[in-house]
Amino acid sequence: KWYDKCIKESRECYVYEVNGNVKAFLMLKEENEPIETHIPIEAAKRLKIATLKVDMTGSKIGELFLKITFEYCINNGIFEMYLTHFKTDDDTLVYLIENFGFEKVGELKKNSEPIYLKKLIPETSDISALEIARKYYPCFKDDESIRKFVIPILPEFHDILFPEHKNRQMKITDYSDINIAGNTIKKAHLSSRFSSRLRTGDIVIFYRSHDQKAITSLGIVDQEPVMTSDINELKRIVGKRSVYSEQQLKEKADNSVFIIRFKHHFYLPNPLGLSELVQKSILNGPPQSITEINHEQYLTLKSG
């Protein structure tokens, strides 16, 4: 009955199909009404995640669907979202959403189904950069207390890690292969160069080298960077969140590798090219390794 009702209302949804079978399903609904918990939550403009179901273990499509949901909210001026869900043992959905700031706020009066609510705008600035980036993602803190770093990345790795970047060339595999690293919000970048100044809460800004020669993407370091030459530790930390094959990971571990784990927050709407970056004194030339910029340079970059 619910499904037929959604069809009659021409409700839009996102699906991922394999051989004609739906393997992942996302449906969103805009609301502006109270949430009928035992103590009702006042009406506000909200997005309800009506359905989020993924039957593809390890694909990170759940994270991809959250990414779509957050982008929908930003594009439509919605700064609260929620879903209802009965928690089960070893509940992967609850684990996923709690990582991005959803919190249990009550239960529905009609059937005691738990409500998980997320806000996108902090109610106070008196919390840490890391907590803002976690609880209010994709919001983040970028004042003078936060360090900013430019990180160069090769085009072939940029394509995998940041597949939605508008200036990249689409490939036929984009329509057939699951890009696990691209689906994720929480990603990992590996560097042969160590930076002792990089820490959790810092801003990392990615510079696509060689072809576009431009700054394209921004993220927040969400776990302490690690230097390792242990392949097992590298695989455990990185998981499926990097662009590298198992053989490439082994080669990197042989020479020691610096692991930067971060949340990807957004693409720059107007990527600054190298000539502009040099002209505006943000960079002295193409960055060859992790390069720290000061707050004034960041503000220049931010203003485009």
PERALIN-V110209 format. One record per pair of residues at least 12 apart in sequence whose C-alpha atoms are under 8 Angstrom apart, sorted by sequence separation. I is the first residue (numbers start at 1). J is the second residue. D is the distance in Angstrom with one decimal. If there is no record, write none. Layout:
i/j/d
I/J/D
I/J/D
This chain:
i/j/d
13/25/7.1
14/26/5.0
32/44/4.9
33/45/7.6
104/116/4.3
105/117/6.5
129/141/5.3
205/217/5.7
206/218/6.4
274/286/6.8
13/26/5.6
14/27/6.5
31/44/7.6
32/45/4.5
52/65/7.8
103/116/5.0
104/117/6.4
205/218/4.5
13/27/4.6
31/45/5.9
32/46/6.1
102/116/5.6
103/117/5.4
122/136/6.4
204/218/5.8
205/219/6.5
235/249/7.6
12/27/6.7
13/28/7.0
30/45/7.4
31/46/5.2
102/117/5.1
103/118/6.4
120/135/7.9
121/136/6.0
203/218/7.0
204/219/5.2
234/249/7.5
282/297/5.1
11/27/7.9
12/28/7.6
30/46/6.0
31/47/6.0
102/118/4.4
119/135/7.8
120/136/4.6
203/219/5.9
204/220/5.9
281/297/7.2
282/298/7.5
30/47/4.6
31/48/6.9
101/118/5.8
102/119/7.8
118/135/7.8
119/136/6.0
120/137/6.3
129/146/7.8
203/220/4.7
204/221/6.9
29/47/5.7
30/48/6.2
101/119/7.6
118/136/7.5
120/138/7.0
121/139/6.7
202/220/5.7
203/221/6.5
231/249/7.1
282/300/7.5
28/47/6.8
29/48/5.1
120/139/6.4
160/179/6.9
163/182/5.7
201/220/5.8
202/221/5.5
231/250/5.9
234/253/7.3
282/301/7.2
28/48/5.8
29/49/6.5
82/102/7.6
161/181/5.7
162/182/5.7
200/220/7.6
201/221/5.3
280/300/7.4
28/49/4.8
29/50/6.4
160/181/6.6
161/182/4.8
200/221/4.9
201/222/6.1
238/259/7.8
27/49/6.2
28/50/5.4
160/182/5.6
199/221/6.8
200/222/5.2
231/253/5.4
26/49/7.6
27/50/5.4
28/51/7.1
200/223/5.5
229/252/7.8
230/253/6.0
231/254/7.9
238/261/7.9
26/50/7.7
27/51/5.1
199/223/7.8
200/224/5.4
229/253/4.4
230/254/7.9
277/301/7.9
26/51/5.4
27/52/6.7
199/224/5.8
200/225/7.6
228/253/6.8
229/254/5.9
25/51/7.0
26/52/4.7
47/73/7.2
161/187/7.6
199/225/6.5
229/255/6.6
230/256/7.9
25/52/5.8
26/53/6.6
86/113/5.7
87/114/7.9
198/225/7.1
229/256/4.2
24/52/7.7
25/53/5.3
85/113/6.1
86/114/6.1
228/256/5.3
229/257/6.3
24/53/5.6
25/54/6.5
84/113/6.2
85/114/5.7
227/256/6.8
228/257/5.6
272/301/7.5
24/54/4.2
84/114/5.6
85/115/6.7
227/257/5.6
228/258/6.7
23/54/6.1
24/55/6.0
47/78/6.9
84/115/4.7
85/116/7.6
227/258/4.4
228/259/7.9
23/55/5.2
24/56/7.4
46/78/6.0
49/81/7.3
83/115/6.0
84/116/6.2
226/258/5.8
227/259/6.2
272/304/6.9
23/56/6.5
45/78/6.3
46/79/6.8
47/80/6.4
48/81/5.6
49/82/6.2
50/83/6.6
63/96/7.6
82/115/6.9
83/116/5.4
101/134/5.8
102/135/7.3
194/227/7.3
225/258/7.0
226/259/5.2
271/304/7.7
45/79/7.7
46/80/4.9
47/81/4.5
48/82/5.1
49/83/5.1
50/84/7.9
62/96/7.8
82/116/5.4
83/117/6.8
100/134/5.5
101/135/3.7
225/259/5.5
226/260/7.0
270/304/6.7
45/80/7.1
46/81/5.2
47/82/6.6
48/83/5.7
82/117/4.3
99/134/6.8
100/135/5.9
101/136/6.0
225/260/5.0
46/82/7.5
81/117/5.9
82/118/6.0
99/135/7.9
100/136/7.4
101/137/7.1
224/260/7.7
225/261/6.6
24/61/7.5
80/117/7.3
81/118/5.3
100/137/6.3
223/260/7.7
224/261/7.5
80/118/5.7
81/119/6.6
223/261/5.7
26/65/6.8
80/119/4.5
221/260/7.0
222/261/6.2
223/262/6.9
79/119/5.8
80/120/6.1
221/261/5.8
222/262/5.0
28/69/7.8
79/120/5.0
221/262/4.1
222/263/6.4
79/121/6.6
220/262/5.2
221/263/6.5
219/262/6.1
220/263/5.3
219/263/5.3
220/264/6.7
219/264/4.3
220/265/7.3
218/264/6.2
219/265/5.1
217/264/7.6
218/265/5.9
219/266/7.1
217/265/7.8
218/266/5.7
149/198/8.0
217/266/6.0
218/267/6.3
158/208/6.8
188/238/6.1
217/267/4.3
218/268/7.3
147/198/7.8
165/216/7.7
216/267/5.7
217/268/5.7
190/242/7.7
216/268/5.4
149/202/7.7
151/204/6.8
153/206/6.7
155/208/6.0
188/241/5.4
189/242/6.1
215/268/7.6
148/202/6.0
149/203/6.3
150/204/5.9
151/205/6.0
152/206/5.9
153/207/6.0
154/208/6.1
155/209/6.4
187/241/4.8
188/242/4.9
189/243/7.9
146/201/7.1
147/202/5.1
148/203/4.7
149/204/4.9
150/205/4.7
151/206/4.9
152/207/4.6
153/208/5.2
154/209/5.5
155/210/7.0
186/241/7.0
187/242/6.3
216/271/5.2
146/202/5.7
147/203/6.3
148/204/6.0
149/205/6.0
150/206/5.8
151/207/5.8
152/208/6.0
153/209/6.0
154/210/7.0
155/211/7.0
215/271/5.5
216/272/7.6
146/203/7.1
148/205/7.4
150/207/6.6
152/209/6.2
184/241/6.8
214/271/6.0
215/272/5.6
214/272/5.4
215/273/6.6
181/240/6.1
214/273/4.1
180/240/6.6
181/241/4.7
192/252/7.8
213/273/5.7
214/274/5.7
142/203/7.5
180/241/7.1
181/242/5.6
212/273/7.3
213/274/5.6
181/243/6.2
192/255/7.9
194/257/7.9
192/256/7.0
193/257/7.5
194/258/5.7
192/257/5.2
193/258/6.6
191/257/5.9
192/258/6.0
39/106/7.8
190/257/6.4
191/258/5.0
38/106/7.3
70/138/7.4
133/201/7.8
190/258/5.6
191/259/6.6
37/106/6.1
38/107/6.6
190/259/4.8
191/260/7.9
37/107/5.2
38/108/6.5
130/200/6.7
189/259/6.0
190/260/6.2
37/108/4.2
38/109/5.0
130/201/4.8
188/259/6.8
189/260/5.1
36/108/5.7
37/109/4.9
129/201/5.3
188/260/5.6
189/261/6.4
35/108/7.7
36/109/6.0
188/261/4.4
189/262/8.0
213/286/7.7
36/110/8.0
187/261/5.8
188/262/6.2
186/261/7.2
187/262/5.5
186/262/5.7
187/263/6.0
186/263/4.4
187/264/7.0
209/286/7.7
185/263/5.5
186/264/6.4
185/264/5.4
140/220/7.8
185/265/7.7
207/287/7.9
161/242/7.2
161/243/6.2
160/243/6.1
157/243/6.0
133/220/7.2
130/222/6.5
195/290/7.0
193/289/6.5
193/290/7.2
165/267/6.8
67/185/6.9
59/178/7.0
61/180/7.8
64/183/4.8
59/179/8.0
60/180/5.9
63/183/6.4
64/184/6.0
59/180/5.6
63/184/5.5
64/185/7.3
58/180/7.9
61/183/6.0
63/185/6.3
60/183/5.7
61/184/7.7
59/183/7.7
60/184/5.9
139/265/7.8
138/265/5.4
137/265/7.6
138/266/7.8
152/287/6.1
151/287/7.4
152/288/6.6
150/287/7.6
152/289/6.4
151/289/6.4
152/290/7.0
151/290/4.8
150/290/5.8
151/291/6.5
149/290/6.5
150/291/5.1
149/291/5.4
150/292/6.2
149/292/4.2
150/293/7.2
148/292/5.8
149/293/5.8
147/292/7.5
148/293/5.7
147/293/7.8
148/294/6.8
147/294/7.4
148/295/7.4
147/295/7.7
148/298/7.2
144/295/5.8
143/295/7.6
